[in-house]
């Protein structure tokens, strides 16, 4: 099998390097221009300054740029397991239809059960889940263009629109026709209300809450969904709004409140773990990373935590630093402290 990998974006490479994420080993190398060496993403060496780093698809590219391999992490020594996973990822990306686990295992020389464990350990997803996530991301990318929704669905690898909707129900949020072009076709109801924590913006599609923030106005929604239809208030929305306000003022179980959120597979895994933290309890960023099966991806878990668009209902405020320090919060530590105090009671 010939493997041709596409290097992740510079932003994804830097995030993976900061998290020392082994799942990215073999997918790119980090060149440190100030020292003249290149490393694998999981290298345990101290992180260099970002402006000194350049990313390469592989060691050959880095060497061509005049860099030499790091003696500490041996970036050119990719293990058999890593090569098998990389080969499977390449096959999944190249295939027009989903590949059976047995076929992937046969290509890599492993038994299906063992290969499933190896793949999941390196990527955090099973081969089937990885393929589904890839198809969803391809569809999302296609839907941001000017083409028709149906064409984008077929181009992403789905057998038809019904298969796309079935696979992505509850994940993509807004319907694909509304998801394209800055929310075109989506009706988003919103309101700004006063709470004990200050002014709070709540916005929802017909599927659930898509934004909850503090100190924001409708202008923030317009920036996120410039082509959506923004509707202030509404009878159905008023009932949902009351549930949200009650949840903020008397924290507890928010599971009855529908959400309409979307992120990467890793972000969504982090958000699901956040929703499992009981009111009155906290977790550290390290514990959060371990809970999603990525114990070394502490920084990445922190970034996913901060990418949450639905404050309180996805309780990112319940994550603190090791040692008890509150850490950061998008809406200020005063609101985070008050939320935790409310829940402690």
ABEGO torsion letter per residue (X at the ends): XBBBBBBBBAAAAAAAAAAGBAAABGABBBBBAAAGBBBBAABABBBBBAAABBBBABAAAAAAAGBBBBAAAGAABBBAAAAAAAAAAAAAAABABBBBAAAAAAAAGBBAAAAAAAAAAAAGBBAAAAAAAAAAAAAAAAAABABBAAAAAAAAGBAEAAAAAAAABGAAEBBAAAABGGGBGBBBBBBBBBBAAEBBBBBBBAAEBABBBBGBBAAAAAAABAABBBBBEEAAAAAAAAAAAAAAABBBBAAABBBBBBBBAAAAAAAAAAAABBBGBBBBAAAAAAAAGBAABAAAAAAAAAABABBGABBAAABBBBGGBAEBBAAEAAAAAAAAAAAAX
